[in-house]
Amino acid sequence: MKTIRLKTRDRATVSTVVCRDRVLEEALPKALEPYRERGVLVFTDETVFRLYKEKLEKYLPWARVHAMPAGEENKGAESLFSLLEAMAKAGLHRGSVLVALGGGVVGDIGGLAAGLYMRGIACIQVPTTLLAQVDASVGGKTAIDFCGVKNLVGLFKQPETVFADPAFFATLPPREIRSGLGEIIKHAALCAPLFDKLSAHEKNLTNLNFLAQIVPENIAFKVHTVAQDTLEKGLRKCLNLGHTVAHAIELSGADLSHGECVLIGIVYEAEFAKRHCVCDENYLNTLQALCLAVLGSIPKVDIGRAAALSRLDKKNKDAENITLVVPVKKGEYKILELPLATYEEQLEEIQRILW
């Protein structure tokens, strides 16, 4: 078991991440015991509920459950307000707790609902996917997609506790493992020790035992980064590495998971770094090779539509320039701003090279 505490600069504990096994059987029921009389609602999706219904009924028989339809396409206002309605009907109050049991979509909607309901109640995150464990559940960023823009409506809501159990990985299809590796490789692009470890295990990245070892290190890196900049005003922006292109590809309608888009985004944005920054090209080639070891190949996407959608990215300061966080050297990044026309032209060039 490993416990990682996220503390703000004033040293007040904001959130605790516990990496251990038997979360549903032992750790979560124990953590919820003080809330038993105050109200507990477990929020999940229909897929996760089918997988863990028996355990919930066995170990948390007194907790209410609300399940949303599974899938990124349901990460919107309808799911959010359906959850808020369920919380109200369950009689939750300021002393109650919401448990978000699921992947990143469940974690984002659950965290947002916990932050909005009665102006904020306690939230416990139990991420069931690799992606959610190393990224979405840690750091307090919550949001829904709105008006065709990814994560447009949201707030910062630190969970009281995050429970990361590697046993959940056994139920994940290969594509979900690839998706989680997208964020793991992004962290490695920002953290030299993680990069060296992944490079040494390039042929073994999807091994579940290896992933169980690497998850706490990824969480510790993200916690360290978030603790220095909880509201994403400075350093935390580095965690957007690869995400300008990634989010645009996601919104373009490509049949790809978030993590797969991040892997593609890192490959593309490494090419932008080669064109516009003082960088270590050998390192960038190795980083791109790690992404390709997971992806297998770069799928062709509607890059013209993706380029247009990049104008909507929240990192941009205006509509005429595109902001990217690009890798440049081992453990180093740069915030790059490009005129929209240059970005669109070079995005097309890069796709031709990759294809």
Buried (B, 14 or more C-beta within 10 A) or exposed (E): EEEBEBBBEEEEEBBBBBBBEEBBEEBBBEBBEEBEEBBBBBBBBBBBBEBBEEEBEEBBEEBBBBBBEBEBEBBBEEBBEBBBEBBEEBEBEEEBBBBBBBBBBBBBBBBBBBBBBEEEBBBBBBBBBBBBBBBBBBBBBBBBBBEEBBBEBBEBBBBBBBBBBBBBBEEBEEEBBBBBBBBBBBBBBBBBEBBEBBBEBEEEBBEBEBBBEBBBBBBBBBBEBBBEBBEBEEEBBBBBBBBBBBBBBBBBEBEBBBBBBBBBBBBBBBBBBBBBBEBBEEBBEBBBEBBBBBBEEBBEBBBEBBBBBBBBBBBBEEEEBBBBBBBBBBBBBBEBBBEBEBBBEBBEEBBEEBE
